[in-house]
Amino acid sequence: MSPLFHRRRAQRTSLLALGALSGDEAAAARDHAETCTACAADLARLRRTLELAALEPVRQAEPPLGVPALLARVNAKLDEAASPTSRFPRRAAWLVPAGALAAGLAAFLMLRPSISTPPTAAPVLVAERSVAVSDEMLGRMERTVTREQTARYLDEAQDLLLTVTAPRPCARQTRRVDVEQEAERSRELLARRAMLVGTGGDDVLSVRPVLRDVEYVLREVASLPSCARERDLQAIQREVSRRNLLMKIDLMTRELKG
Amino acid sequence: MGRLARGDREALGPLMERHYRRLYRLALSYLRDPDDALDAVQEIFVKAYQGAARWDGGSEVGPWLTRIAVNHSIDRYRRGRRRLATETPLDEGEGETDPRMSAETPSPERRVLGREVGERIASALRSLPDRQRAVFVLRHYEEMALEDIARALDMSLGTVKSSLHRAVHRMRERLEALR
């Protein structure tokens, strides 16, 4: 048997294991495997490998955000890109009037009656320079806003987690605790988290594991019924303490606030 | 897609409904981080909207979006790898798999076992060259037809077949120890 023939057979066995052959090709490969011991063994090993690979958790993973929240994020990005001053992100739109002011000042300097020297190109250069500086400044501003928003979100999440540790008894059911407000507040915070932009950036890289943990716990709280079982709440409390979440939030908010 | 090509943003919603989960899992198989994968999907739809005018009306949307997703995920993955080479990340939860990577809540024993298996599979997948990994994920996880994979990745059918063959054998070598 030539090496090329063997390679083709081996490739066909792999494709058969993957269920990627159809009709005649699949039948021919199966017939061959029945008469070739080595190919049959190869097929069995590949099938076991694929069964194992099928346990990959990614296959069942659900996106952490629903379509409406993702759509809002995509639209925000598109608005930003569509803006005529797309180099200046939408989030720092207040600087556009500042730019206009600088341009107006430059125009005034150019057009004002000359007192001692005639107008030169210098004011235009000043305006150009101010735009360049603004660009850099905008980047800094954007990072600052992201850090502030993230810190505020974490602060509020920490408040909520502290409240959850001291629940009130539920008036409607015995041996249950009232977490209606906490669940509602968690849902609000999760919606806020979904709208936090820029947390994928390198700037807040260190905070991402904490954001992830907070989001996980908030989801747990958000899914509780208004009168929850004590043991469900205790499980959440244990999770908070196992992850050292309150301490981590403290450290991260401090870092974010500089 | 026609509406999207004309700049109608309302058309984004239905497109997302149909492809969001699939693209998210595809991105996650490269990036292994739910936040990263979510950011990637967001960028993928931004790119799809911005590039909709260039979409060939005769072709299917699925493979076209898949191509954007694979290219974007590979780029992002490479950037992340470069960044990780120069930085030491903070504690990622004692090396645990993110709970959002799994749709169910298994028992602690199963979780430990699942984590170990998940990590081994992730490591085996990471060992594949980028394009081989894309072919393997699209076939084995997304169950795409070989012709669609070829269209999505702009490869010949023969290249798809040989890539799959190499990928599955490399996966076997890496996962053999688990059996």
Interface residues (C-beta under 8 A of the other chain):
Chain A: A10 Q11 S14 L15 A17 L18 A20 R45 L46 R48 T49 L50 L52 A53 A54 L55 E56 P57 V58 R59 Q60 A61 E62 P63 P64 L65 V67 L70 L71 R73 V74 N75 K77 L78 A81 T199 G200 D202 L205 S206 R208 P209 L211 R212 D213 Y216 R243
Chain B: R9 L12 G13 M16 E17 Y20 R21 Y24 R25 L28 S29 P34 D35 D36 A37 L38 D39 V41 Q42 E43 F45 V46 Y49 Q50 R83 E87 P89 L90 D91 E92 G93 T97 D98 P99 R100 M101 S102 A103 E104 G114 V117 G118 I121 A122 A124 L125 R139 H140 Y141 L146 K161 S162 L164 H165 V168 H169 M171 R172 L175 E176 L178 R179
